[in-house]
């Protein structure tokens, strides 16, 4: 029996040492950055929204490339998502380029938290033209500067307070050197309402101008009223880009009936960010896989219908993860 007990003990010791060796090896592999993560969570927007849909599509075609990784999509928002990445709750997230810039600098919605660490840029998904200033075609308003110079009592409607288009409107006014309170002192107003309510107020003659993105409700307004766009002045657009990291783009003439000439605009650029702690190899493969499936991105939403992978590195809010940068350099999209 003693011999048998010794044999059993020897087997147990051997098994224990082998297990510890395996754990040690796995730990070494994990620290080297070469191992695939066991979990990969993507923070998107609300269920049913564009970000949730495109994140779900991305998770689907990433899965075959990471067969040992459990990939899932969770709900979030443009402001909360960088915090989720920073805290380690998720590894990848959707947000806006200018929000990414605010997070890194501890500005805007992050003024209380301070600078957010542990996040880095991954990939640009597209652009959404912002702060398109629309008035009735036969109105007396000829330019935004004319409105300011003459202190015209204009009634402006924009998105609900707290939404990024409303913040963009406030920043446009601020960059022109005025505020909502100042407009009210002229006898005008700035109202933060839903897109549907903004359209209704414009239709009924209870508002003179809409400032925001082109939404289905905006197109509905264009059916019932003849409207025109008042362009933002070039120096205002450049200042918004330099200060708040908004993108810059052009809405071509004729894209909408009320855009008579090419319209230079600021844009909010939906991007993916990643945890800085993700290994270069993992981020390289994620980036490569997404860029090699442009049709899947384009088919996920009309917002990304014209997406091409060469725009992926166009992130202005902050640095790009070295793994993603390596892929972009290989493709010749960045130097």
N, C-alpha and C positions, 0 to 999 in steps of 0.2 A: 504493500500500500504506500509505503514511504516513497518508493521509486515512482509509483504512479502519480502521487501528489507532486513530486518534484517535476515530473514530466508536464503535468497540467500547468504548474506555476511557470515553467519554462516557456510553454506555448503562449500563456497569457502575457508574459513579459515581452516575448517576441512580437506578438500581435500589437501590444501597446506601443512598442518602439517603432513598428512599421506605420502605425496610425499617426504617431507624432511626426514621423518623417514626412508623411504625406502632407499633414497640416503645415509643417514648416516649409515644405516645398511650395505649397499653394500660397502661403503667406509671402514667400520670397517672390513668387510670380506676380502676386497682386501688387507688391511694392514696386516691382519693376515697371508697372504700367502696361504690360503686354496682355494681361488677362482681360477678357470681356467682363463688364460689370454684371453682377447677378441680377440687378434691377436697373431699369432705365425709365424714369417717369417724365412725361412731357406735360407741363402746365399750359393749358390753352385758355379759351374764354368760356362763356357759358354754353351749356348744351344747346345745340341747334344753331349756334353762331358759326361764322366763317372760320374762326380760329380753331374751334373744336373739330370742325369737319376736316380742315387741312391737316391738323395734328393727327387725327385718326388715320388719314390716308398715309401720312409719313410713317406712322407706327407700323402700318401693314407692310410696306415694302422694306422697312428696316429689319423686320423680324427674321426673314430668311438669312440676312447677313450676320445676325447675332442669335444663333439658334439656342444658345445657353443663357440668354438674357430674357428676363420677364419684362416686356415693354408695355406700359400702360399710359393712358391719357387721363389727366385730372382737370377739373374745372379751376379757373382762376380769372385773372384780369390783368390789364396792361401794367397797372401800378403794383399790384400785389405779387405778380409773377417774379420780378427780380428779387423780391424778399424771400420767396420760396426757394429760389435757386441758392441764394446766399446762405440760407439756414440749413441747406442740405436736404430739404424735403423733396425736391425734384432735381433732376440733372439738366434738363432742357426746358425752355419756356418761350412762349410767344410774348412779344411786347412791341412797343414803338421805338424807333431809333432815338427820338428826342427824349423819351422816357428813360431809355438806357443812359443817355447823357446826364439827365437829372439824377439818376440813381448813383452814378459814379461820383458826382460832385456834391451829393447831399442837398440838392436844390428842389424847388417846387414841392411836389407831394412828399419829398423825403427830407424836408427841412428839419423835422423833429428827430428822425432816425439818424441823420448825418450820412456821411458817405457810405455807400453799400459796397462791400468787398466780396470777393469770391465769384464774381460774374464776369463773363467776357463774351464778345460778339461771336456769332456763328455764321449766320447766313441771312441775306436780305430776301424777303419774299415778294415785295411789291411796293406800290405807292398808292396813296389815296390823296387826291387833290383837296386841299383845305382852304377855308376862308375865301371862298368864291363869293364876291359881293354882288348880289343881284337886286335890281330895282326895275320898276315898270319902264318899258321902252320909251314912253312919251312923258316921263317924269322930268322935273327940272334938275335932277341930279346928273351932273356931267362927269364928275370925278370925286374921289374921296377927299382930295386936298381942297377942292372947291367947297365941299360940305364943312370942312374944318375951318377954312379961312372965313367963311360967312356965318359960322356958328348956326347952321341950319337946324331947325328942330326936327331931326329925322328920327323915326321910330324903327329901331333895328331889332330883328328877332334872330336868335341863334339857338344852339342846342342846349339841353338841360345843364344846369350848373353842376360841375364835377366831371362832365364828359370832356374828352380831349378837344372836340371842336369848339366848345365854349371857352376852354382855356386858350385855344389858338386865337379866337376872336378877341379876347381880353388882351392878348399879347400883341395883336395887330394894332389895336387902339393905343396901347401903351407905347409901341414903337413909333406911332404917328405923333406921340406926345399928348394924348388925351386919355380920358377914362370914361367909363359908363356914367359916373357921377357928373362929370363935366357935360356930357351930352344931355343929361337930365336937366342941368342948370340952364341949357338953351331952350328947354321946353320939349325936348325929345325924350327918348327912352331906349333902354337896352333890356330886352326880355329873354329869359332863358327858359325855353319851352321845348316840347317834343317836336319832332319834324312834322308830324301831322298837324299839330296846333300852329306851327309856324306857317305852314301852307294855308291853313284856314284863315289866319290873321291877314296874310297877304291878299288872299282872294277877296276877303270882305272889306278891304281897304282900311283895316285897323293897324297895319304895319306898312312901312315904306321900303324896307330893305331886309334881305335875308343874307346872313353871313355864315357860311359853313360848307360842308361837302355836298356834292351832288348826290341826292338820295332819290328813291322812287317818288317820295312826296314832292321833291323839287321838280321832277319831270312832270308830275301831275299839275303843278302850278303853271308850268310852261304851256300846258294844253289850254288852260282857261284864261291866261293873261299873256300878253306879249311882254317879255322881259329882256333885259340886257345885263351884261356883266360890266362892272366898273373895275378895271384892273388895279391891283396893288402897285404902287410905284416901285421902280426897280431897286432903289436904295433901301426901301422897306423890306423887300424880299431878301436882299443880301444881308441886312441886319438880323432878320429873323433866323436866317440860316447860320450866321456866325454866332449869335447869342444862344439860340435854343436848339440848334442842330436840326432844324426842319430841312427836309429835302427840297430841291427845286426841280420843277418840271414844266412842261408846256402842254396845255390842252389845245389840240389843233383846231383851227377854224373849221366849223361845220360838223364837229363831233356831236354837238347839240345845236338845235336851231338858234338858241340864244347866244351862242359863241360865234360871233361874226368874224373875228380875227384871232390869230394865234394868241392864247392867253397864258402868260407866264404866271405860275402859281407856286405856293409853298406846298409841300406834301408831308404827310405823316407816313413814314415807311415802316410797315410791319416787318419785324425781324425775328429771328430765333437767337436766343442767347443760351449759353451753356455754362456749367460750373467750371471754374478755372482748374479744379482738381481732376477733371476727366483727362485721361492720358491722351497724348498727341495722336497715338495710333488709333484709338477709338474715335476721336473727333474727326480725324482724317477720313476714316471709313464711313462715318455718318454723313459727312459733307459730300464725299464722292458719290455715295448711294443716292442722296437727294438730287444732286446735280445730274445724275444719269437717268433720272426719272421725271424730266420736265413735264411730260404729257400728263402724268398723274397729278402734279401740282396744278397745271392749267385746268384740268377737268374738275378740280375740287370746288372752284368758285369763280364767278365772273370777275371778281377783283384780281385774280391771278391768271386770267385767261390769256394774257400775253407774256407771261413770265418766261424769261430765258435765263439759263444758269449763269451766263457771263455777268449778270447784275448782282449775283450772290455776294461778292466781296464789297459792294458799295454800302458800307456801314460807316456813318459819320459820327455816331454818338460816342465811340470809344474804340479800344483796341479789339482785334480779332484773335481768337484762340490760335496758337501756333499750329495746331493740327489742321485746322481749316485753311490757314494761310499757306501751309505747305502745298495743299491741293490747288489752291488758286494760283500759286506761283508755277506749279507744274503745267497748268493749263494756259499760262501766259496772260492771265487776267489782271495780275498785279506783278510788279517788279520785285 
